[in-house]
Amino acid sequence: MSVLSPCARNCCLDQQDICIGCGRTVQEIVRWGGADDEEKHEILMSAQARRLEREKLVGTLHSRYNRNS
């Protein structure tokens, strides 16, 4: 079974050229089509870590904003 793309069809790059929808870098998105399953799994793990870090950061900023409102 092949590894499915994490594309969330919410393509928008942040300042570091990371997609806010799937968490992949531009380089990972471009490489995806030619990557083998092992590399795709590595990309998925990296993207997931970036998404979790972004969610944590957004949660922290949201908490700070709510305390100051």
N, C-alpha and C positions, 0 to 999 in steps of 0.2 A: 504494500500500500504506500502510495507517495504521500509526502508531507504537504498538507494544505497551506496555502498562503495565509498569513495573518492579516492581510489587507482588510481594513474595516470600512473602506470606501469613504473615509473621512480624511482625505489627503490634504495635509497642510503642514509645511515644514516650519519648525521653530528656528531660533537664531543659530542653533548648532546643526542645522540641516537634519533634524530628526523629525520623522512624521508623528504628529500628535495623535493620529488615529491608531497606528499599529506599533509605534515605538522603534521602527527600524531607521537606520541611517540611510542617506541617499545611496551610499555605496552598497549597502546590504540589499536595498530594493533592486538596484541594477543587477547585482550578482545572483539574485534569487532564481531566475530562470535557468541558469547554467550550473547551479549548485547541486551537489549530491545530497542525499538524505541526511548524512552526518553533518554537513555544513549547514543545512537548513535548520536542523535541531539546535546547532550552536547559535545561529541567528535568532531563532525563536527565544532561546534562553536570555540572550543579551537584550532583545527587545522587551521581554517581560520585565527584566530588572530595571530598564529605563522607564517603563510605564509605571512601575511601582514607586520608583524614586520620584517621578513627576507627581503622582497622586499624593505622596507624603508631603512634598513641598507645597502643593496647592492646599492641602489640608492645614498645614502650618500657617500659611499666609492667610487663609480664610479665618482661622482661629484668631490670629492677631488683629485682623480687620474687625471682627465682631467684638473683640474686647475694647477696641478704640472707638467704636461707634456710639 
